[in-house]
Amino acid sequence: MPKDDDQLPRVSALRGVSIAQCTRSRRKERTRGLYPYSPPPYRLLQTLLKRPDLAQYIKEVELLMVTPDTGVFHDRYDAREGGLSRVELLTPDYDISGEIPFHFILRTLSGLRAGQLEAYMAVLLTLLTNVRTVNFRLRGPVVNHLMMKALVYRPGRSMKTLKFTTDSTSGSGTRNFGPWLKWHRIDAALPSILSLPGIESLYVEELVCLTTTFEFSLLASSTLFSTLKRLSLPRSNITELHVGSLLMAMPKLEHFECLLAYDQSDNERCHGEVLSLALSFVAETLVSLSLGIDILRPQPTLWQVAKPLGSLKNFKKLETLHIPIALLITPENVDDISEIDEILPPNLVSFTPNWRDPRVATSALHYETTRMVKIYYAKRSWPLFDAPKY
């Protein structure tokens, strides 16, 4: 897909004329070329309709999740010369049959005739029955989007990795969850996303939740979520309450990455006992854990954790831990090595503490934390000897 959708045509370019009307007089066996001005997914769809055997070789796709008003053709001539034939439009056989709801088929056919790129890409997804990784670049709301419906209704269980990315990432580290990002509403679509059969890895680059918790309580015991092993939420506005709602629905999760966000202007703080309870849902399966804390609208006073996590000894399989040091111990106990010995899991291989707030990372605190980690590793390496002094 192109990196930007600025040059994509609009549905209004056809002025409401059905594509079937443009292609009505075409000869059935007429050879059509791949016109350079058509969006790449449409040209790929044309190719797969002629050579469906090629679909098995496509393992990974990156698609722009276009808005419903995005079209395929710039004008009626473009539609006539590069469009699907009337037979293909009226009697498509795109593997959208069997258990697929009839309303989805009708909506897809209507979109094809109207020249909506959304509909053509939905059909393309149903043809790619052997794809393993799908990356959606978001441009509009995902709820009720035809491409999301196509993911749910597509045959087979080949897809293992699903990604939702945006173009809003900047190197500044400061984020603004504006209306355009809230418009995506991935939080409302998460239950249907997680119910996709066979999915093992989910990556959501920007997750904005407009409610206090995810509405997963009634679905938590469902086996639909049992296949998910990796969840990455590197940029979000969620808290420990959302984490609990998520993890209770993922009994086999092995890798979890999440950035928690707290609005200091509203006096939001991280409650370690709540976060500990949330993580306990995956205590028996978790292999790697990466947590970060982002302070939204910081105030002159330093932001503080309400209470640390407590012991992680029950995480028997946890090998990699990347976590703010404030979630483990209080600043006044940072030089107490016995404190961290009683907290960290027994089989830890890699431990990397990070900072919840750059203003707190003073040189003295940084030195004490580094010293504490070195002593911890030294005691792990030479348990029968006194730990070296730094």
Number of C-alpha atoms within 10 A of each C-alpha: 13 13 9 11 15 9 10 18 22 21 22 17 16 22 11 11 15 17 23 22 13 21 22 13 11 14 10 12 7 8 6 12 12 15 14 9 15 19 19 16 21 22 17 14 21 20 15 16 18 9 10 14 9 12 19 12 11 13 15 14 15 16 19 22 25 24 18 17 13 19 27 29 28 19 16 19 13 16 21 19 17 22 28 23 22 20 13 15 17 14 9 13 12 15 14 20 13 9 9 16 12 12 9 15 16 11 12 23 19 16 22 27 21 21 30 24 27 24 26 23 24 22 26 22 26 21 23 25 20 19 21 17 18 19 18 20 20 20 19 18 20 23 18 9 18 22 26 19 20 23 18 16 20 22 20 13 14 16 22 19 19 19 16 19 18 14 12 11 13 8 6 6 8 11 17 9 14 9 8 11 19 17 14 19 18 21 19 18 16 16 18 14 19 22 18 21 20 18 24 20 20 19 18 20 19 23 23 20 18 13 11 10 18 19 16 18 12 8 14 18 14 13 13 19 26 20 20 25 21 20 20 17 20 18 22 20 23 22 23 22 17 20 19 21 18 23 21 21 25 25 22 20 26 20 20 20 18 21 18 22 21 20 16 19 11 10 11 17 18 22 17 19 15 18 21 19 17 20 23 18 20 21 22 17 19 24 21 20 18 20 19 20 22 22 21 18 13 16 12 6 8 11 20 18 16 15 18 19 21 17 16 18 17 14 21 16 18 25 17 19 19 16 19 18 18 22 26 22 20 15 14 8 13 21 18 13 16 11 16 20 16 13 16 20 20 17 14 19 13 12 16 13 19 20 17 23 17 11 10 15 14 9 9 9 15 15 13 17 21 17 16 21 17 17 18 18 16 16 16 15 11 11 10 8 9 10 16 10 8 9
